[in-house]
Amino acid sequence: MTVGEALAEARYRAGLTVDEVSERTRIREAVIRGIEQDDYEACGGDLYVRGYVRAIAGAIGIDAQPLIREYDQRQVDAPQTPKAPEAAETPEAADTPEAAETLETPETPEAADTPEAADTPEAAAAPAIAESTASTAPTENPARGRTQRRVAAIAVLALAVVGAAVGLVASGLNHHAQAKNTTASSPTLQRTAAPGTAKPATAPTPTKPKPVKAQPKTPPVAAGARIRALPIKLAAAFGTDGLVDGDNPQIAMYAITRGASLPWESQWYVTPEFGMLKTGTGLLLDMGRRVTVTSVRIQLGPYAGADLQLRVGNSAAALSSFKVVTHANGVGGAVRFRLRSPRTARYVLLWFTLLPPNGVGQYQVSVARAVVSGHP
């Protein structure tokens, strides 16, 4: 007798319908009918088949272990049909980033854009001045021209002499004014300039500088005292037996990758209690070294209902290596844990003991944007 036949016969003896068994186990009716017909295609794998068989057997009042052994034996005896290897797709040249984008060589400025001597205002104005002079100059004889040049030279020389004299006079007046201001502002010079006084001027007595008290230096603030987001070295799926049986380990890094389009998700289960297959599932955050943790912030899925423990430890060998520091029940969305007292540890474990619904009739948890705050 096959596993499906044994379950169907026991259900008949118990006087239960498929709908009643589904209500008791939270397993879909289509899955139960498929199992009774030894069709396990809708179960999703051997792990789920064993869980379904255990749940159905418990609902109808029979021992599930012989049925599970029978199922395992039939799976071992079933011939394996080798699958033909699929041809690997070869990316074409047009799909590569090098073919899709070409680098353009920046244009170099040409020689025509460089300002030349002919474009300067002095050079541009020179031909116009020459042309104006040539057009307005009257025609005269050579002797008269020489006389006019001599007169112009004498006039220029006279102007230069007058300018130099004016500059000397102005410099002398400025120096006299500065000397007068210095005399008026100095009490010592005023006393020596008084009539009937023959005493020489005495130099001012230098004042002794007051000692300046040294200000005590303020001790620098320790860099580690400031609370900030700490870098997370890696994230890994963690199960009841440690790192060997975590859910979906290949996507665990999504939980700490900034800008990731998907979160880390556990496997889906038929009940919030993991379909009686395990007692919990978790996500391990490895800080790379021991740090002081003050708070942890994560983003769960939109449906509330998750029971979650925050654990810390310095070894990832087993679940017993971690200590529970806080917990939250029935949560969803953004969740933040603030520790009453900072904890020093290398590993932070998010341990889920109850799953929230995923919106499609199953139970599954997701974690994104995990942030651990504290100081090194």
Steps between C-alpha positions, in 0.01 A plus 500: 500500500641841403525807722205669329279192525581456870411864575176485298390176674579640845304817419198292395519298824518825699188627323670822382469678169788664312357842591502414872860374483598819317340713769684312774843506334476826301613303194324571172244245385675459162823401677318245722323340203829486309676324789217245530553425130881480552546819295750721679559756225319782687688443827820676404759239595575206727533719811144629459360158414625363832347796683165461323489126568583559868226767528231295321584186698474694826159641396350158419657319798768267357878472538686693231844339533423179304348708220805729485734198486286353220518829308880523542543140384290559190704812419822299525360218282357738237715512184661836431458628147806700398421839359658608175739787556364823370700704264653794677401830361790690364470873545530675169740778444218751466382422855829575670554837662807555280298466179202692632703801603794658319722759652520823309834672474471855631555763235820700524483875455612603152756761424234732360350542848825638647509880521781638281689826514281651232192466724634717786352848547843669452564325169146562379514869585844559343391493132204729573722758674753485220227538243344797684839671537578447137165640390502811726868600479539816281761516231795715609854563404795324668646807673176591672457142615843494668423825685174364631670182624759705694228705667312184595814345651570813706141503626519133604828560686354801682198300607725225632703748709186659643357156588818399682501823700139457601574142612793613719292772666214260571740243646654763729160615627395142569819426695456821706142409585603151614775643722256747655249228577771287661610789723145581610425138588816435707496640860877465528566714190256764623694537828832541323352765267385724789692838529760535774548128539850368445449144617543233238204291410470181704401176342168353614529236772416160356211332674543148624264265323248327723535124521231320307349204676504184293152377420442133584465291189162337444548125459395387154176311474558133430400413145329180612269682742281636219206277409489429127405234248760223501616315189363145471751258348249242376154352554420126504191285540491322837294198601447282805823315417698816424620608159437161339121518485411868461221609263605631157867569582574612143303825546594579863727792394195683361411590859810724540560611140413867455264551208422128461182447299398191702515409871616178658201265531459178692337199342120502509313273739138388534468615862651781708678230702707395195261217412635306800825451307723711727484733798641813340713662231738792507733747331857535634684836478880468525665829605850367423627567854368576845305826513273675750138476385241754619214454250393296196258612227344275230220515245259204500219425255170693502305234693522498880522179700871421540640400839865598509793467743816711485799293608872579524807280534866453416467156339277387215542129566145437627182674609590440864806725454275808482335685787157662466524873582152614389198385298185620320173320424249543217713756315531598134635788291776712659629352827763661727654344810655740757713311750463608863874451544762471221618149418845407369496217246608405150176338382142630502228239437143579392314187612136454391280264703169580326446593136271771359271436199636582155168597343455190280380250759844407634731614779840653432728772642714752309778732623649805325714804587652355818699763698701438818593813699755546775874564511807286430 
